[in-house]
Amino acid sequence: MSKKATLLWIDLEMTGLVPGKDKILEVAAIATDWEFNKIAEYTAVVKVDPNLMKERMVGEFWRKNAESKKALMAQNETGESVEEVEKGLLEFLDENFAKQSIPGDEKGEGKIILAGNSIHQDRKFIEIEMPKLAKRLHYRMLDVSAWKVYFEGAKGKRYIKRELHRALDDIEGSIEELKWYLTFLK
């Protein structure tokens, strides 16, 4: 297999948004090239203490997304430890990404660019719960939400994306969203 992926799209579903208190529940990753063609995908369920899930998965967001909450809780028993999921992600990187440097950034040391929607938030969880993965990531990220801010604020254009709050679906939606924004540049 030729290692031709250049972007690592990740989406995490968590018990909430507070790194250190909340935990990763579900992970999806898609490896793409610069044209956003899917090269490979990875999904995993992280097993979390059910009591923590009950304690942290409360509030308006979880009331509005009750079906996602129910599905995430139901699949928890089939999950693996966060260490096993991190190991799987590292194997995924080894299989799909060659050592690469980013043009104009010779100090990138072959690290991988993380992409996604509000990806900075997911990265906080990665840094705490998956430190080996964090070390493989470049400091630069491709954040779709920056495009969203610009197009909604400056151009009055709004992309309507599906809101299923499941990791794989959310990544696929983020890739579609960025492709949509880029059509305005042609």
N, C-alpha and C positions, 0 to 999 in steps of 0.2 A: 504494500500500500504506500502510495506517495503521500508524504506529509505536506499538505498544501493549505491547511487552515491558517487564517491570519487573525480572526477575531473569535473570542470566547464569549458567547452570549450566555449569561447566567440569570436565572430567576430563583429566588428562594421564597418559600412560604414559611412564615414564622408564627409563633404563638402571639406575637405583638411586635412592636417596633423599638423596644428598649434593649440594645445590646447588653449582654451580661445578665439580664433578668429573663428576657425572652429567649427562646431556643428555635433553631432551624428545625422544621418539620418535613419539608419536601424540597428537593433540589432537582432542577432541570438545567441542562447545558446543551447548547448547540454550537458546533464548530462551523464557521463559515469562512469563505474567502472575502475579498474586498467588495465583491458584487453581491454579497449576502446569500450566495448559494450554499445550501446546507450540505456539509460534508459528512457530518456524523452527529448523533445526539446521545445524551446520557440522561437517565432519570433515576432517582433513588428516594426512598423514604427513610427519614431518620427517626429512630424510636426515641420517644421522649416520655418522661414520667407522666402518666395520665393525670395525676393530681396537679402537676404544674400546668398541663393543658387546661384543665378545668378552672384553675385559678387565674391564668393569664388570658384565656380566650373569652373575654367578657367585653361588654361595652357596645356602643352603637355600631361600630364596624362589623363586629361578629353577629349582631342582630340582623343587620342588613344582608349579611352573607352567610346565613344559617346553613344553606346547603353545602357550601365549601367547608364550613366548620365541621359539619357532620361527616363529610367524606374524609377530611384530614384525620379526624378522631378515629374513624372506622379503620383506616389503613395503618394506624400507628403500630398495631401488634405485628404487622409484617415487616416493620422497619429494622434497620441495622444501626449499630452504634455510629456516632458522628465520625469516629476514627476510621471505620470501615468505608463509609461513604466518601470521606476525604481520600482514602487510598484508591477507591474506584475512580474518582475524579482525576487524580494524578496519573493513573494508568491511561485514562481517556486523553489527557494532554500528551503523554508520551506517544500514543498511537496516532495522533492527528496533527500535532504541531512540530515543525522543525525548529531548531534554534534560529531565531530571526532577530534582526534589529530593525528598528523603525527608522525610515529615512530621516536624516538630520538629527538622529539621537543615538550617537555611537555608544553612549553609556547605558543603553537599554539592556545590554547583556543577555539578549535572547529571551527576554521576558515577554509574556503574552498580554495582549490588550484585552481588558475586560469590557464587555458591552452589555447594555440593557437600559431599562427605564428606571430612573432614579437609582442607578447602580451603586452610587456612593453608600446608600443605606445597606444594600446587600453586602457590600465590601466590609462594612463595620462588623457584621456577623461573621464573615469569612475570617477576618483578622483575629477574632476572639476564638472561634470554634474550629477553624481549619488553618492553623498557622503555616503548615507546610505548603498548602495551596497558595496562601497569601504571598509567600516568598517567590512563587513562580510568576506572579502578576506584575506587569509594568505599572508604574505610578500613573501613567496616562490612561484615561478611560474614554470610551465612546458612550456618552449618555444621551439617550433619545429625549429625555425630559428637557434638555437644553433647547432642542429643536422645537419642542412643544411650546415652551415659554416664548420663544421668538415668534413663531408663526401665529400663535393666538394673540400676543400683544402687539406685534408690529404689522401683521398682515390680516388679522381678523379671520384667520383660517383655523378651523378646529377639526382634528381627526377624532372620529368617534370609534373607540376601540371596545372590543368585548371585555367584559369585566367578570370573568369566571373565578379569578383568584386561585388558579391552579398553576403550578410552576411552568409546565411545558406550554400550555395554552398562552400564558402571559408572555413568554419569550417569543413565540411565533407571532403574537400580536405586536410586540415591540419591533420586530424585524419588518413586518408589514407597515407599521407606522412610519419608520424611518424611510422606507422605500417611497411612501406617499409624499413625505416632505421633499425628498430629493427630486420628485417629478417637477417641482417648481423651479429647479435650477437648470433645466434643459432648455 
